[in-house]
Amino acid sequence: MQTPMTGDADLSGPYQLGENDRANFARDGFVHLKGVLDGGVVDLYEPEITSKVIELNTEHLPLEERSTYGKAFLQVMNLWRHSDIVRDFVFCRRLARIAAELLEVRAVRLYHDQALYKEGGGGITPWHVDQYYWPLSSPLTCTAWVPLQDTPLEMGPLIFAAGTHRNPPELGLAIGDQSQEYYTAWVAREDVRVVEEPFDLGDVSFHCGWILHRAGVNRTSTPRRVMTIIYMDADMTVQAPTNDDQYEDLELCLPDLKPGELAASPLNPVLYDSELG
């Protein structure tokens, strides 16, 4: 399949982080960056990403018959393995370099990609913490959240509980009704600063693996199309799973690897290394 002719600089050229972006990421656990990608470039890749979501999606129940989690979004993982075009987007050097700079590591690997499409009328994404699911030995992880269209508040962009990666609540809850109820009460009780912002096409947010976050309802008739790319320190090692979800992730994302080994299966290529220029 032929890759869109965007030019090398469109996905590979560096993005200059602002003076306070690293500090804000360290303090808050996330940062919303403006104009990381050219909107026209995102528009070139969106049709292929969307076609793969439609092709690979396994959720076919009507919204009203799904659980709270099922109403949150259509979720498809590792699209890069099914399309050369999506692979080029996921392997975007510009995004990977930002992730390495925010995490303050030499290099980053791919943990996995994931499309999150919140259908028109789709429900909330409950409060949750990503790294609850990941059998990884350190907190040096982050997710690039890349909307594939302008995303006003009505479409349900991400909502962050700022700073909760540094002073987390009880984290032993999978995403669902229980996590929404528990963390809603905890955020209110602790008077945590909650941040929700619209995204323009080309904006990208990066959030660390341990920050508490959620998303609102999509109150429009248009799907909220988002591609995510999860990065980890290139020197990350596998941790013994501590819950059933981590056992599942170990098999899906780190096949044939054992605790203590470098998290470097064939599914986890290095996407940026500062020593390679």
Secondary structure, 3 states (H helix, E strand, C coil): CCCCCCCHHHHHCCCCCCCCHHHHHHHHCEEEECCCCCHHHHHHHHHHHHHHHHHHCCCCCCHHHCCHHHHHCEEEECHHHCCHHHHHHHCCHHHHHHHHHHHCCCEEEEEEEEEEEECCCCCCEEEECHHHHCCECCCCEEEEEEECCCECHHHCCEEEECCCCCCCCCCCCCCCHHHHHHHHHHHHHCCCCEEECCECCCCEEEEECCCCEEECCCCCCCCEEEEEEEEEECCCEECCCCCHHHHHHHHHHCCCCCCCCECCCCCCCEEEEHHHC
